[in-house]
Amino acid sequence: MPIIELETFINAEIEICFDLARSIDLHSISTSKTNEKAIDGRTKGLIESNEFVTWEATHFGVTQKLTSKITAFEKPFHFRDEQQKGIFKSIKHDHYFEQKNEGVLMKDVFVYEAPLGFLGRIVEQLILTNYLKKFLIERNKIIKEYAETDLYKSLLNYI
């Protein structure tokens, strides 16, 4: 199974970074290129432990649905979302947050497996890993932008 690991340093408070990473609204903003929208489960606000969300998005010209559930939750240090239904054989995405001096080190560990056995493994190597890595980098860029400016206040109920 391919593993994508990313680290992003953010000059902000750990609680802000944690909440932005689990914000349904920010996820929709950061995935606007794929028209990703929440259509079932938690569709707005902050997803919590044991909640699920079903996303509808267009990837590679195909509209798809993916349902993920929060299966681990330790605020504000870690949460995991896992695919419950979708095109992939499996997806586990761990989000880690560590206070570092004046900011936060946000780490993603994204483990996935494509369907279709041997053919799926070829597609993982040739296309999917790069595509998913770029997708996550763009998402983290938006989290960083919102956390380091006052933009986070438009999504989170912080004073």
ChimeraX attribute file (.defattr): number of C-alpha atoms within 10 A of each C-alpha:
attribute: neighborCount
match mode: 1-to-1
recipient: residues
	/A:1	11
	/A:2	14
	/A:3	15
	/A:4	16
	/A:5	14
	/A:6	15
	/A:7	14
	/A:8	15
	/A:9	16
	/A:10	23
	/A:11	18
	/A:12	18
	/A:13	15
	/A:14	23
	/A:15	16
	/A:16	19
	/A:17	26
	/A:18	24
	/A:19	22
	/A:20	24
	/A:21	25
	/A:22	19
	/A:23	22
	/A:24	21
	/A:25	18
	/A:26	24
	/A:27	20
	/A:28	20
	/A:29	16
	/A:30	19
	/A:31	17
	/A:32	12
	/A:33	12
	/A:34	16
	/A:35	15
	/A:36	20
	/A:37	22
	/A:38	20
	/A:39	14
	/A:40	13
	/A:41	15
	/A:42	18
	/A:43	18
	/A:44	18
	/A:45	16
	/A:46	18
	/A:47	19
	/A:48	18
	/A:49	15
	/A:50	12
	/A:51	14
	/A:52	21
	/A:53	23
	/A:54	21
	/A:55	22
	/A:56	18
	/A:57	21
	/A:58	14
	/A:59	13
	/A:60	8
	/A:61	8
	/A:62	8
	/A:63	12
	/A:64	14
	/A:65	17
	/A:66	16
	/A:67	20
	/A:68	22
	/A:69	22
	/A:70	21
	/A:71	17
	/A:72	16
	/A:73	16
	/A:74	10
	/A:75	15
	/A:76	16
	/A:77	16
	/A:78	17
	/A:79	21
	/A:80	21
	/A:81	24
	/A:82	20
	/A:83	22
	/A:84	17
	/A:85	15
	/A:86	15
	/A:87	14
	/A:88	15
	/A:89	15
	/A:90	16
	/A:91	20
	/A:92	20
	/A:93	20
	/A:94	20
	/A:95	21
	/A:96	21
	/A:97	23
	/A:98	16
	/A:99	18
	/A:100	14
	/A:101	8
	/A:102	10
	/A:103	16
	/A:104	22
	/A:105	19
	/A:106	25
	/A:107	18
	/A:108	22
	/A:109	16
	/A:110	22
	/A:111	17
	/A:112	22
	/A:113	19
	/A:114	20
	/A:115	15
	/A:116	12
	/A:117	10
	/A:118	10
	/A:119	10
	/A:120	16
	/A:121	17
	/A:122	13
	/A:123	14
	/A:124	20
	/A:125	11
	/A:126	11
	/A:127	11
	/A:128	18
	/A:129	18
	/A:130	13
	/A:131	12
	/A:132	15
	/A:133	16
	/A:134	12
	/A:135	15
	/A:136	19
	/A:137	15
	/A:138	14
	/A:139	19
	/A:140	24
	/A:141	14
	/A:142	19
	/A:143	27
	/A:144	21
	/A:145	15
	/A:146	21
	/A:147	24
	/A:148	17
	/A:149	11
	/A:150	9
	/A:151	12
	/A:152	20
	/A:153	13
	/A:154	10
	/A:155	17
	/A:156	16
	/A:157	8
	/A:158	8
	/A:159	4
